[in-house]
């Protein structure tokens, strides 16, 4: 088995055991309306209230939209509600099952298939929009996956991709300082990437998926094939500021969120 295959199998095991977002809803059974409603509420009001605006869930009516790594279908369902014609792919069979069930539960239309983001099973120029949130930093060949995004987009089409941010508070304080230096993980010979593999994604097992981070510049360079590229930074909570939070005004918090947040969001036009 090649190392590339091993990395993808670890990712599949991770999200087969712990569907992304499910850890925040413990009071309802997975697959029920109450469960999915609470996943949405947490994601778009408590965790990342900026997402509907920046991702533009309601901006792609009648567009052919592909999501790479659809997970439980949370974001994909928002695009469908906004009028997009949605296709979702994922490397994890359980994710496809959950997303298909979720769309049926909410009487929404979509196409779902098991597939690898590095080798998309679609013809050139098949989609108006390609969306991927928190997925392509887990695949071994991220640059190759983005070339595939470019290939399947029509001219003038839009890619929206979220990657983890290297120059974030979370990376430098939680990963490098707290765990790497103070926790002596670096002394044990573990790299920052290995530490992230152990702690970033919620896990009750030992799958340890690949995790990478990118600066704004690195993210922009990944999309060098595209005509126009915009890079935004988001995702910071007051809890991450710890004891400093009471000292930080709302306006300052807004500025910090857009500079040292955990997510780099790339919007690129082919």
N, C-alpha and C positions, 0 to 999 in steps of 0.2 A: 504494500500500500504506500503510495507516494505521500510526502509530507503535506502536499497541497490537499489531497483527499482527506487526510487526517484532520486538518484544520476545518474543513467544511463539515466533516462528521461531528466534530466537537460543537460547532455552531448548531447543527441540527439537534444534537442531544440537549443542548442548553434550552432551546425554545420548545422542544417537545415536552420537557419536564416542567418548565416555568414560562408559560406564554407571557410575552412582554406586556406589562400593565396589570396582569392578574393579581400581583402581590398587593395591590392597593385596595382590593375589594375582597374582604374575608367573610362578610356577613351574608353573601348570597352564593348560590351554586353557579359555577361556570356554565354558561349557555343559556341562562334565563334572561328575560328582559331586565329584571332588576339588576342583575350582574352587569350587563352591558351598559345600562343607563348610568350606573355608578362609575364604571370605567371612564365613560365620556365626561361625566361631571368632574371627576378628579383631574383628568388630563387637561381639560380646557378651562377650568375655573381655578383649581388649586395649584396645579403643577406648572402649566404653560399656557396662561391666558393669552399670550401673544400669538399662539399658533394659528387660530382662524384668520386673523388679519394677515400675517406674513405669508402663510401657505396659500391663502386665497382659495379656500374651499368652495366659495360661491362664484369664482371668477372664470370657470371653464365650462359653462353650459354648452352642450352639444359637442364638446371636444372628445376625441378618443384619448383616454388617459390610462397609462400603465403605472402601477405601483410595483416596484421591486422590493420584495420583503414585506408583504402585506400584514404579517403577524396575525392579530385577531381581527383585522379589518376595520379598526377604529377610524383611522384617517380616511381610508378608501370609502367608507360609508358616507363620510361628510362630503366628499367629492360627488358621489352618486346623488346625494340629496340636492347638491348644487346643479344637477343636470348633466354631469359628465357621463360618458359611456365608459364604464370602468372595467379594466382587466387587472387582476392581482396575481402575482406569482410569489412563490416562497420556496425555499429549499426544504422546509419542514412539512411533512404530510399533515401533521396535526393542525398546523396553522391554516392550511387550505381547508380542512374540514370545518374548523371553527368559523372561518370567514364565510364559507358557503352557507353554513347554518345561520349565521348572523344576518346575512342579506335576506335569506328566506323569512327569518323571523320578523324583519322590518319591511317586508314586501318591496325590496329593492332589487334591481337587476345588475348582474355582473358576470364576468367570466373569470374562472380561477383555475390555475394549473400549477403543478409542481415543476419548478425550473430553477436554474442556476443563473444568477445575475451576471456572471462572466460570459455566459453563452446563451444569449436570449434567443428563443425559438420563433422569432418573428422576422418578416421581410424588412428590407430597408424602407425607411420612411413610413412606418406603419402607424405612428402615433403623433398626436398633436402635443401631448404633455407626457413627460416621464417624471415620476415622483419617487423619492426614496428617502425615508427618514430613519437615521440611526442604524443603517444596515451596511453600507458599502465600506465602512471602516472595519468591518468584521471579515471581509473577504480577502484572500491572499493577494489577488491582483486588482487592487482598487482602480488603478489607471486603466487597466483593460476593461473593467466593468463600465467605466465612464466612456470609453471609446464605443462600447456597445450601446450605451444610452444615446450617444451622438448618431450612431448608425440607424437606429430604429425611429429617430425623430424626423419628421418632415422638415423641410426648410422653413425657417421662421418659427418652428416649434420651441417649446419651453421645457427645460429641465429644472426641477427643484430638488436639491439633495442636501440633507443634513449630515454633517460629519462632526466628530468630537474635536474640541478646540484645544490645541496645545497650550496657548497662552491664556489659559483660564484659571480662575481661582481654584477650581476643583482639582485640576491637574497639579499645580505647583504646591498647593497647601496639603491636600488630602493624599495625593499619590507620592509626590517627591519628598515633601518635608515630613508629614506625619508618618507615613508608612515606610518610605525609602530611607530617610535619615534617622528620625527618632525611633522608628520601629525596627531599625537595623536590617531592613530587607536588602539594601544595597550591599551591606557587609556579608550577607549570606550569598551574594553573587547573583541576585535577581535584578533584572532590568526593570525599568519603568513599565515596559510593555507586559512583562510577566506579572508585575504587581496588578496592573489593570485587569489582566485576564482572570486574576483570582477574585477581585473585589468589585469591579465596576458593575457588571450585570448581576441582578438578583439571582441567587442560586442556592438551592438546598442540596446540591450534589457537586460533583467535581468535573464538570464538562470543560471549564476553562476555555472559553472561546477566544479567538484572536481579537485583540482590540488595538486600534491605532488612533493616533491623534494628528491633527494638522493645524498649522498656523493659517492665518488669512492668506498669506502669500502662497503657501503650499497648496491650499485649496484652489486658489485662482489658477495656479499653474496646471492643476489636474484638468481644468476645463479649457485648455489652450486651443482646442479645435473649434470652440464656439465663437460666434461673432461678438457677442456682448455678454459680459459677466458681472454680476453684482454679488457682493459678499456681505452678509449681515452676521452679527453675533448676538445671541440671545441665551436665555435660560440661566438665571441666578435666583436663588431664594434667600430670603432674609435669614433663614436658619443656617445657611452656609457662612454668614458673616459672624455667627456666634455672638460673643460678648460685645462686638462692635456695632451690632444692629441698631440698638437704641440711639447711637450717635450719628447714624446715617439718615439724612433727610430723604424724602421721596424723590426729589429731583436728582440728588446724588446717586441714589440707588438705581434710578433709571439709566444714568450715564454709566455706572459700573456694569450693569446688566449687558449693555451694548458694547462693552470693551473686554470684560473678563468672564463673560458667560460661558457655559459649557458646550454650547452648540455653535458651529459655523454653518450658516445656511447659504447655499449657493443657488442663485437664480441665473440660469444661462440660456441664451437664445441662439439657436443654430442658424 
